[in-house]
Amino acid sequence: MEDLATVSATALLRALDAGAVSSADLVQAHLDRIERLNPAINAVVAVDRDRALAAAAAADRARAAGEPRGPLHGLPMTVKDVFETAGLVTTAGAPELAGHRPDRDAEAVARLRAAGAVVVGKTNVPPYAGDFQTDNPVYGLTRNPWDPGRTAGGSSGGSAAALAAGLTPLELGSDIAGSIRLPSHFCGVYGHLPTFSAVPTRGHIPGPPGTLGASPLGAVGPMARHPADLDLALGVLVGGDAGGVPGGTLPPAPPATRRISGCRIAVWLDNPLMRTDRETLRVLREFVARLAGAGALVEDRLRPPRPFYESYEIYLELLLGVLSTDFSDADFAKLARIARRARPDDDRPVVRLARGLAQPYRAWHRSAERQARSAAAWQAVFERVDLVITPSAPLPAYPHQTDAPPLARQLTVDGRPAPYAGQLVWASLASLARLPATAVPVGRTAAGLPVGVQVIGPRWGDRGTLAFAAAVHELTGGYTAPPGY
């Protein structure tokens, strides 16, 4: 069997098709690896051992009978613990959901199972997926396989850590504020934010269990160690009835994005809202130089269609309005009182938070209109370039800060204090404009920590960002396993 620490899901499926390994053996090998290595990082938090082995045995029988179920037939995988899984505990990191066992799968999970995937377990999240780090009262802290003293990111921190440690070949993540892209960057793996609405969100917590409506901001997407696996999984997740997808399926990658030579790329490495850490910047500049050396047409003068601060401001207003529904009635009433009683010039973090959470729909709708105008303005960007490259985050994985509440946290960038929420500055660009973005590992700092880029494409240009990620993989080597894994 190939090394489970580095092998791609695509290669495992080829081995299954060739009869070189059975699904039962493959599932057992991953279960054994989880048992041996997971305690050090706490990435996989609920294991469905018996049902996974039974599903694998059924997959082997179906293959022997010439009746494969789909493109993921017999492949073990894990899913983020915000997706409802029939009969398997789904907590979203919240104590009040510690015993929640849904009676049906989230739509995205159902599509993966229908394609033949075998779900072996769930991966850790912060409570209700509401933090840039992964720690909760139900399962505890997830650690980064590259350095257990540092964060794996959030909210798909367990997903990224499990992939990096070779505990799973494929993951299902979600992203409303960089929750796929930040952990992928911190852990050195790949993740994809699909074009908004391409993948259904029903069965994701939050909202509350049983919610049928779609999230106005959140997205569901795959995470993996190889870009080809993202493309494979995305095809399953999008299906033939994705909302708004032209023709019911994602269009193929434009020829210009399938190779580095001749691809027109805008590069934005600095953001006036939060400086990029000098080690991260060094790695990214070296990467951009390699792209230029490979024939990419690098455009370093083009800028976003709207100022960085404006995009960030609009997205924060929208995000806080959406997150307000996750608070209990009592907590929301308390925050609303804080917002109502504060002086107009009161700029304390708790007051800013309260104002955003308690904003009236009229204000939120104004921000949504500004979002629509910003998204429309991106068309001019993609008339000049094929793709946009930015940092995934302003800094590499940082030491855990879970002992303090989020409003009391600060980051340190090049020895200077920086706002904790500043991690969102790059991720908010694609999220606001509802564009596809792929997190791609491109190097490591002098201390050995992973560094990634965010590759943004035009609306419905998901296959283009994934194709370019594959070309970058050939150039840089892509994922490597952390020491000890």
Helices and strands as residue ranges (DSSP letters): H 9-18, H 23-37, G 38-40, E 44-47, H 49-64, E 76-80, G 95-97, H 107-114, E 118-123, G 127-129, E 135-136, E 140-141, E 143-144, E 147-151, H 157-164, E 170-175, H 181-187, E 190-193, E 219-224, H 227-238, G 246-248, G 255-257, E 264-267, H 278-293, E 297-299, H 308-323, G 324-326, H 329-341, H 349-357, H 361-384, E 387-391, G 406-408, E 410-413, E 416-419, G 420-424, H 427-433, E 437-444, E 450-456, H 462-476
